Amino acid sequence: MSSISTLLNRVSNWKTLVGLILIDVLFVAVLLKNAEEKMNAMAGKIIGPIDLTFGFNPRRTLRMIEDYGDAARDYYMSVELTIDLAYPLVYAFLFAVAITLIYRRLLGGPVRYLNVLPFIAMCFDYLENIAIVFLLKNYPEQSLTIAILCEFFKLIKWLLFGLVIFLVLYGLIKLLLNIGRK
């Protein structure tokens, strides 16, 4: 963890942040949006990706897997193994750089590894993706155990992601208040 934190401290600057924001927007506004629309069209109804659901509901996940149909399941699996393999890395670096820039003075102290938190969320995202691919690939066989693991990984991912967003927003507000006082 120390080497990742050190690397982030070295590469984090405003140019890197802006570049990562542009790449993130490309993924969210174009690649992932188009993938979801195509998946829904193939399924013949609006289902959306399991990755974006909230709450702990393994039965819903299994129902979604069934509702996709063969074509959408195959397409979703290809998205999980391509676009959604790259995207977690993009958002992890984006938020890690943002946290590094916002909290740089604190990163040497008691919150030394705060900028690594987005990568921990990324790891749970990858575990969730592995579970989704397993469920998609093995359909019509349904595994409640894998669906439960998928939901657990997704829940941890969203909790960590929420914490990361909170840290970024809190840090930005503190920075803006400090600038306003000066």
Phi and psi restraints in degrees (value plus and minus 20) as a CYANA .aco file:
   2 SER   PHI     -81.8   -41.8
   2 SER   PSI     -61.3   -21.3
   3 SER   PHI     -88.5   -48.5
   3 SER   PSI     -55.6   -15.6
   4 ILE   PHI     -86.0   -46.0
   4 ILE   PSI     -65.3   -25.3
   5 SER   PHI     -82.0   -42.0
   5 SER   PSI     -60.8   -20.8
   6 THR   PHI     -85.6   -45.6
   6 THR   PSI     -64.1   -24.1
   7 LEU   PHI     -79.8   -39.8
   7 LEU   PSI     -65.4   -25.4
   8 LEU   PHI     -81.0   -41.0
   8 LEU   PSI     -60.0   -20.0
   9 ASN   PHI     -83.8   -43.8
   9 ASN   PSI     -53.3   -13.3
  10 ARG   PHI     -95.9   -55.9
  10 ARG   PSI     -60.0   -20.0
  11 VAL   PHI    -113.9   -73.9
  11 VAL   PSI     -28.6    11.4
  12 SER   PHI     -99.3   -59.3
  12 SER   PSI      96.7   136.7
  13 ASN   PHI    -172.0  -132.0
  13 ASN   PSI     155.9   195.9
  14 TRP   PHI     -88.3   -48.3
  14 TRP   PSI     -53.1   -13.1
  15 LYS   PHI     -84.9   -44.9
  15 LYS   PSI     -63.7   -23.7
  16 THR   PHI     -82.0   -42.0
  16 THR   PSI     -63.6   -23.6
  17 LEU   PHI     -81.1   -41.1
  17 LEU   PSI     -66.8   -26.8
  18 VAL   PHI     -83.3   -43.3
  18 VAL   PSI     -62.5   -22.5
  19 GLY   PHI     -79.4   -39.4
  19 GLY   PSI     -64.2   -24.2
  20 LEU   PHI     -87.7   -47.7
  20 LEU   PSI     -55.9   -15.9
  21 ILE   PHI     -82.2   -42.2
  21 ILE   PSI     -63.9   -23.9
  22 LEU   PHI     -83.3   -43.3
  22 LEU   PSI     -62.2   -22.2
  23 ILE   PHI     -84.9   -44.9
  23 ILE   PSI     -61.5   -21.5
  24 ASP   PHI     -81.5   -41.5
  24 ASP   PSI     -63.9   -23.9
  25 VAL   PHI     -82.0   -42.0
  25 VAL   PSI     -61.0   -21.0
  26 LEU   PHI     -77.5   -37.5
  26 LEU   PSI     -66.0   -26.0
  27 PHE   PHI     -83.9   -43.9
  27 PHE   PSI     -70.7   -30.7
  28 VAL   PHI     -90.9   -50.9
  28 VAL   PSI     -69.1   -29.1
  29 ALA   PHI    -100.5   -60.5
  29 ALA   PSI     -41.9    -1.9
  30 VAL   PHI    -138.2   -98.2
  30 VAL   PSI     -87.9   -47.9
  31 LEU   PHI     -83.6   -43.6
  31 LEU   PSI     -73.9   -33.9
  32 LEU   PHI     -91.0   -51.0
  32 LEU   PSI     -57.7   -17.7
  33 LYS   PHI     -82.8   -42.8
  33 LYS   PSI     -67.2   -27.2
  34 ASN   PHI     -84.3   -44.3
  34 ASN   PSI     -59.0   -19.0
  35 ALA   PHI     -83.1   -43.1
  35 ALA   PSI     -63.1   -23.1
  36 GLU   PHI     -84.7   -44.7
  36 GLU   PSI     -63.2   -23.2
  37 GLU   PHI     -82.1   -42.1
  37 GLU   PSI     -62.2   -22.2
  38 LYS   PHI     -86.3   -46.3
  38 LYS   PSI     -61.2   -21.2
  39 MET   PHI     -82.3   -42.3
  39 MET   PSI     -64.9   -24.9
  40 ASN   PHI     -83.9   -43.9
  40 ASN   PSI     -60.1   -20.1
  41 ALA   PHI     -83.8   -43.8
  41 ALA   PSI     -62.1   -22.1
  42 MET   PHI     -85.7   -45.7
  42 MET   PSI     -54.1   -14.1
  43 ALA   PHI     -97.8   -57.8
  43 ALA   PSI     -39.4     0.6
  44 GLY   PHI      60.2   100.2
  44 GLY   PSI     -11.1    28.9
  45 LYS   PHI    -182.6  -142.6
  45 LYS   PSI     145.1   185.1
  46 ILE   PHI    -102.9   -62.9
  46 ILE   PSI      92.5   132.5
  47 ILE   PHI    -137.8   -97.8
  47 ILE   PSI     -63.7   -23.7
  48 GLY   PHI      58.3    98.3
  48 GLY   PSI     149.2   189.2
  49 PRO   PHI    -101.4   -61.4
  49 PRO   PSI     127.6   167.6
  50 ILE   PHI     -80.8   -40.8
  50 ILE   PSI     -55.2   -15.2
  51 ASP   PHI     -72.8   -32.8
  51 ASP   PSI     -50.2   -10.2
  52 LEU   PHI    -119.0   -79.0
  52 LEU   PSI     -14.8    25.2
  53 THR   PHI    -102.7   -62.7
  53 THR   PSI     134.3   174.3
  54 PHE   PHI    -137.2   -97.2
  54 PHE   PSI     137.1   177.1
  55 GLY   PHI      71.8   111.8
  55 GLY   PSI     149.7   189.7
  56 PHE   PHI    -128.7   -88.7
  56 PHE   PSI      80.0   120.0
  57 ASN   PHI    -165.6  -125.6
  57 ASN   PSI      62.0   102.0
  58 PRO   PHI     -80.0   -40.0
  58 PRO   PSI     -55.1   -15.1
  59 ARG   PHI     -84.6   -44.6
  59 ARG   PSI     -58.2   -18.2
  60 ARG   PHI     -82.0   -42.0
  60 ARG   PSI     -62.2   -22.2
  61 THR   PHI     -80.5   -40.5
  61 THR   PSI     -65.7   -25.7
  62 LEU   PHI     -84.9   -44.9
  62 LEU   PSI     -57.7   -17.7
  63 ARG   PHI     -85.5   -45.5
  63 ARG   PSI     -60.6   -20.6
  64 MET   PHI     -83.0   -43.0
  64 MET   PSI     -64.2   -24.2
  65 ILE   PHI     -76.1   -36.1
  65 ILE   PSI     -63.9   -23.9
  66 GLU   PHI     -87.0   -47.0
  66 GLU   PSI     -64.3   -24.3
  67 ASP   PHI     -86.7   -46.7
  67 ASP   PSI     -43.1    -3.1
  68 TYR   PHI     -80.5   -40.5
  68 TYR   PSI     -58.8   -18.8
  69 GLY   PHI      63.9   103.9
  69 GLY   PSI     146.1   186.1
  70 ASP   PHI     -79.8   -39.8
  70 ASP   PSI     -68.9   -28.9
  71 ALA   PHI     -83.9   -43.9
  71 ALA   PSI     -65.6   -25.6
  72 ALA   PHI     -88.5   -48.5
  72 ALA   PSI     -56.2   -16.2
  73 ARG   PHI     -81.8   -41.8
  73 ARG   PSI     -65.9   -25.9
  74 ASP   PHI     -83.2   -43.2
  74 ASP   PSI     -62.4   -22.4
  75 TYR   PHI     -86.1   -46.1
  75 TYR   PSI     -64.8   -24.8
  76 TYR   PHI     -78.5   -38.5
  76 TYR   PSI     -61.7   -21.7
  77 MET   PHI     -81.9   -41.9
  77 MET   PSI     -61.7   -21.7
  78 SER   PHI     -85.7   -45.7
  78 SER   PSI     -55.3   -15.3
  79 VAL   PHI     -86.2   -46.2
  79 VAL   PSI     -63.1   -23.1
  80 GLU   PHI     -81.5   -41.5
  80 GLU   PSI     -52.6   -12.6
  81 LEU   PHI    -112.6   -72.6
  81 LEU   PSI     -20.1    19.9
  82 THR   PHI    -147.9  -107.9
  82 THR   PSI    -101.0   -61.0
  83 ILE   PHI     -79.5   -39.5
  83 ILE   PSI     -66.9   -26.9
  84 ASP   PHI    -101.4   -61.4
  84 ASP   PSI     -17.6    22.4
  85 LEU   PHI    -107.2   -67.2
  85 LEU   PSI     -55.8   -15.8
  86 ALA   PHI    -104.5   -64.5
  86 ALA   PSI     -58.6   -18.6
  87 TYR   PHI     -79.8   -39.8
  87 TYR   PSI     -63.7   -23.7
  88 PRO   PHI     -77.8   -37.8
  88 PRO   PSI     -54.4   -14.4
  89 LEU   PHI     -85.8   -45.8
  89 LEU   PSI     -59.8   -19.8
  90 VAL   PHI     -83.5   -43.5
  90 VAL   PSI     -72.0   -32.0
  91 TYR   PHI     -89.4   -49.4
  91 TYR   PSI     -50.6   -10.6
  92 ALA   PHI     -84.4   -44.4
  92 ALA   PSI     -65.8   -25.8
  93 PHE   PHI     -85.9   -45.9
  93 PHE   PSI     -61.2   -21.2
  94 LEU   PHI     -76.7   -36.7
  94 LEU   PSI     -72.9   -32.9
  95 PHE   PHI     -92.7   -52.7
  95 PHE   PSI     -50.7   -10.7
  96 ALA   PHI     -86.6   -46.6
  96 ALA   PSI     -61.6   -21.6
  97 VAL   PHI     -85.9   -45.9
  97 VAL   PSI     -63.1   -23.1
  98 ALA   PHI     -80.5   -40.5
  98 ALA   PSI     -66.3   -26.3
  99 ILE   PHI     -82.9   -42.9
  99 ILE   PSI     -60.6   -20.6
 100 THR   PHI     -81.6   -41.6
 100 THR   PSI     -65.3   -25.3
 101 LEU   PHI     -86.0   -46.0
 101 LEU   PSI     -60.6   -20.6
 102 ILE   PHI     -92.3   -52.3
 102 ILE   PSI     -61.4   -21.4
 103 TYR   PHI    -129.4   -89.4
 103 TYR   PSI      -1.0    39.0
 104 ARG   PHI     -71.3   -31.3
 104 ARG   PSI     -62.0   -22.0
 105 ARG   PHI     -86.8   -46.8
 105 ARG   PSI     -45.6    -5.6
 106 LEU   PHI    -109.4   -69.4
 106 LEU   PSI     -37.9     2.1
 107 LEU   PHI     -85.7   -45.7
 107 LEU   PSI     -36.6     3.4
 108 GLY   PHI    -103.6   -63.6
 108 GLY   PSI     -34.8     5.2
 109 GLY   PHI    -118.4   -78.4
 109 GLY   PSI    -159.5  -119.5
 110 PRO   PHI     -88.0   -48.0
 110 PRO   PSI     -34.0     6.0
 111 VAL   PHI    -130.2   -90.2
 111 VAL   PSI      15.6    55.6
 112 ARG   PHI     -68.6   -28.6
 112 ARG   PSI     -58.8   -18.8
 113 TYR   PHI    -126.7   -86.7
 113 TYR   PSI      -0.4    39.6
 114 LEU   PHI     -77.3   -37.3
 114 LEU   PSI     -56.6   -16.6
 115 ASN   PHI     -93.6   -53.6
 115 ASN   PSI     -24.8    15.2
 116 VAL   PHI    -111.2   -71.2
 116 VAL   PSI     -34.9     5.1
 117 LEU   PHI     -72.2   -32.2
 117 LEU   PSI     -62.9   -22.9
 118 PRO   PHI     -80.5   -40.5
 118 PRO   PSI     -49.0    -9.0
 119 PHE   PHI     -94.8   -54.8
 119 PHE   PSI     -47.9    -7.9
 120 ILE   PHI     -89.2   -49.2
 120 ILE   PSI     -62.3   -22.3
 121 ALA   PHI     -80.0   -40.0
 121 ALA   PSI     -61.0   -21.0
 122 MET   PHI     -79.7   -39.7
 122 MET   PSI     -61.0   -21.0
 123 CYS   PHI     -81.8   -41.8
 123 CYS   PSI     -61.6   -21.6
 124 PHE   PHI     -89.2   -49.2
 124 PHE   PSI     -52.6   -12.6
 125 ASP   PHI     -82.2   -42.2
 125 ASP   PSI     -64.5   -24.5
 126 TYR   PHI     -83.9   -43.9
 126 TYR   PSI     -60.4   -20.4
 127 LEU   PHI     -82.8   -42.8
 127 LEU   PSI     -61.3   -21.3
 128 GLU   PHI     -80.3   -40.3
 128 GLU   PSI     -65.7   -25.7
 129 ASN   PHI     -81.3   -41.3
 129 ASN   PSI     -60.0   -20.0
 130 ILE   PHI     -81.3   -41.3
 130 ILE   PSI     -63.7   -23.7
 131 ALA   PHI     -84.6   -44.6
 131 ALA   PSI     -61.4   -21.4
 132 ILE   PHI     -82.8   -42.8
 132 ILE   PSI     -66.6   -26.6
 133 VAL   PHI     -81.0   -41.0
 133 VAL   PSI     -61.5   -21.5
 134 PHE   PHI     -78.8   -38.8
 134 PHE   PSI     -66.8   -26.8
 135 LEU   PHI     -85.3   -45.3
 135 LEU   PSI     -61.5   -21.5
 136 LEU   PHI     -86.0   -46.0
 136 LEU   PSI     -64.5   -24.5
 137 LYS   PHI     -87.4   -47.4
 137 LYS   PSI     -56.0   -16.0
 138 ASN   PHI    -113.7   -73.7
 138 ASN   PSI     -17.9    22.1
 139 TYR   PHI     -82.4   -42.4
 139 TYR   PSI     117.2   157.2
 140 PRO   PHI    -108.7   -68.7
 140 PRO   PSI     -20.9    19.1
 141 GLU   PHI     -87.7   -47.7
 141 GLU   PSI     108.4   148.4
 142 GLN   PHI    -131.5   -91.5
 142 GLN   PSI     109.3   149.3
 143 SER   PHI    -136.2   -96.2
 143 SER   PSI      87.0   127.0
 144 LEU   PHI     -83.1   -43.1
 144 LEU   PSI     -55.0   -15.0
 145 THR   PHI     -80.9   -40.9
 145 THR   PSI     -66.5   -26.5
 146 ILE   PHI     -87.3   -47.3
 146 ILE   PSI     -57.7   -17.7
 147 ALA   PHI     -83.3   -43.3
 147 ALA   PSI     -59.3   -19.3
 148 ILE   PHI     -84.4   -44.4
 148 ILE   PSI     -64.8   -24.8
 149 LEU   PHI     -81.3   -41.3
 149 LEU   PSI     -62.7   -22.7
 150 CYS   PHI     -77.2   -37.2
 150 CYS   PSI     -67.4   -27.4
 151 GLU   PHI     -85.8   -45.8
 151 GLU   PSI     -57.9   -17.9
 152 PHE   PHI     -83.4   -43.4
 152 PHE   PSI     -68.7   -28.7
 153 PHE   PHI     -81.4   -41.4
 153 PHE   PSI     -60.7   -20.7
 154 LYS   PHI     -85.2   -45.2
 154 LYS   PSI     -62.0   -22.0
 155 LEU   PHI     -81.8   -41.8
 155 LEU   PSI     -66.5   -26.5
 156 ILE   PHI     -83.7   -43.7
 156 ILE   PSI     -62.2   -22.2
 157 LYS   PHI     -76.2   -36.2
 157 LYS   PSI     -69.3   -29.3
 158 TRP   PHI     -87.6   -47.6
 158 TRP   PSI     -57.2   -17.2
 159 LEU   PHI     -83.5   -43.5
 159 LEU   PSI     -65.5   -25.5
 160 LEU   PHI     -86.0   -46.0
 160 LEU   PSI     -61.2   -21.2
 161 PHE   PHI     -82.7   -42.7
 161 PHE   PSI     -60.2   -20.2
 162 GLY   PHI     -81.8   -41.8
 162 GLY   PSI     -61.4   -21.4
 163 LEU   PHI     -83.1   -43.1
 163 LEU   PSI     -61.9   -21.9
 164 VAL   PHI     -82.2   -42.2
 164 VAL   PSI     -66.7   -26.7
 165 ILE   PHI     -80.9   -40.9
 165 ILE   PSI     -63.9   -23.9
 166 PHE   PHI     -78.4   -38.4
 166 PHE   PSI     -67.2   -27.2
 167 LEU   PHI     -80.2   -40.2
 167 LEU   PSI     -61.8   -21.8
 168 VAL   PHI     -86.4   -46.4
 168 VAL   PSI     -68.7   -28.7
 169 LEU   PHI     -84.0   -44.0
 169 LEU   PSI     -64.6   -24.6
 170 TYR   PHI     -79.6   -39.6
 170 TYR   PSI     -67.1   -27.1
 171 GLY   PHI     -82.8   -42.8
 171 GLY   PSI     -60.3   -20.3
 172 LEU   PHI     -85.1   -45.1
 172 LEU   PSI     -62.4   -22.4
 173 ILE   PHI     -81.7   -41.7
 173 ILE   PSI     -65.0   -25.0
 174 LYS   PHI     -81.1   -41.1
 174 LYS   PSI     -62.1   -22.1
 175 LEU   PHI     -82.5   -42.5
 175 LEU   PSI     -64.9   -24.9
 176 LEU   PHI     -84.4   -44.4
 176 LEU   PSI     -60.0   -20.0
 177 LEU   PHI     -84.5   -44.5
 177 LEU   PSI     -59.4   -19.4
 178 ASN   PHI     -87.0   -47.0
 178 ASN   PSI     -58.2   -18.2
 179 ILE   PHI     -86.3   -46.3
 179 ILE   PSI     -60.4   -20.4
 180 GLY   PHI     -83.6   -43.6
 180 GLY   PSI     -52.2   -12.2
 181 ARG   PHI     -94.9   -54.9
 181 ARG   PSI     -46.1    -6.1
